[in-house]
Structures are given as C-alpha cells and as structure tokens.
Amino acid sequence: MSMVEERLAAAGIVLGEVPPAVANYVPAKQTGNLVYTSGNDCRVNGVLMYTGKVGTQLTVQQGYEAARQVAINLLTVLKAELGDLDRVKQVVKMLAFVNSAPGFVEQPFVINGASDLLVEAFGDAGKHARSALSANELPFDTPVEIELIVEVDGEK
C-alpha cells in the first residue's frame, strides 16, 4: 500500500473502482509528466450522495461533503491511471464547478472539501492552484463537478 493510501486509510477512506464513463471520454489522460482527469461527481457505489443546488436544496456543509467525495473519486481515477498514488509529485490545478442557486456566492467554501482532502492525502504536494466556479446546472443534478491536473514522476 502506498504512503498516500496509508494516510487515506488512517482517515477511514478506501478507494474503490473507477466507474464506467457515461459518454465518449476517458477518466484520465497523461501527456508527459502531467495527468489530466475528466470531471468527476460525488458518487458513492454508483449513486450520487447528494443532488441539487447548493444554497437552496443543499447547505454549504453538504456541498463541502460532496466536494470531498469528488476528491476521493478523483484519487481513485489517478490510482487506476498511475498504479501508485505515490507517483504524484504535486497537484497542480483544480477546476471546480458548484451547482449554485441564484445568488449563492460561497463556492470557495464548498470546494474546500476537495482541497482539504488533497492536502490531507499529499501534504504540501496537495496544495494547488484552483478555480471554484458557479454553474446554473450540472450533469445528473450533481452539486459539484471537479477535474484535476497533477504532475507525476515519469511517463507511463
């Protein structure tokens, strides 16, 4: 088990299987020493843990929990792509969307759920540049969708 997975296990997090793509794309793509993930949502065992808009149907705390689950799903994708999460040198960039009710402006607090988990998993290497954006709708009514760019040791 990798050091990153040991940290996750200590927090009670076990990575599952990468869910099948719902359209014509791949979960991750490596070019050189960068890996780009596709957008992920907050599914647990194939079911969205929450649906709806943050600011009306969901609280900021529920959005935070959804973002944390998205980060767990992203780590699952990265492990499948890399074979070992210890190959991640650093998380470079996060692009995050929050399914926001009109007037909701606390997207950064929602997306901290994912950012906090990445720092928990990778330490300082988990600190990243980030955009936390509002969306008026997201696929399948997920409250959060996030993609990552990570730098890794070596090419495939």
PyMOL commands that set and color helices and strands:
alter all, ss='L'
color gray80, all
select helices_A, chain A and resi 3-10+60-82+85-87+107-126+139-141
alter helices_A, ss='H'
color red, helices_A
select strands_A, chain A and resi 28-31+34-37+43-44+47-48+88-99+129-135+144-152
alter strands_A, ss='S'
color yellow, strands_A
deselect
rebuild
show_as cartoon
